[in-house]
């Protein structure tokens, strides 16, 4: 049986915590984006501005925590803004 160092066990615990936290943040971002896209599809113009702000906040927070790369967050926000302005969600 191989020897497992205490530091390796601790690293496993830490990475599992990080993974769970990152997945939660990523899931939250996806949820907000989906709500925004649904509002655009349903032509709910009054909800779109608030949902776009919420999506921007979620994306920036994910980027600051290192869950998303800052360029990825920026690109997603740019595309969402374009969708809201056009009023069309790409297939």
ZIUR-V263854 format. One line per field, one symbol per residue. phi: phi as a letter, one per 40 degrees, with the letter a starting at -180 (. if undefined). burial: b if it has 24 or more other C-alpha atoms within 12 Angstrom, else e. A space follows every 50 residues. Layout:
BEGIN
phi: ???
burial: ???
END
This chain:
BEGIN
phi: .ccbcdccccccccccccccccccccccccccccccccccccfccccccc cccccccccccccccgcbccccccccccccccccccgbccc
burial: eeeeeeeeeeeeeeeeeeeeeeeebbeebeebbebbbbbbeeeeeeebbe bbebbbebbbebbeeebbeeeebeebbebbbebbeeeeeee
END
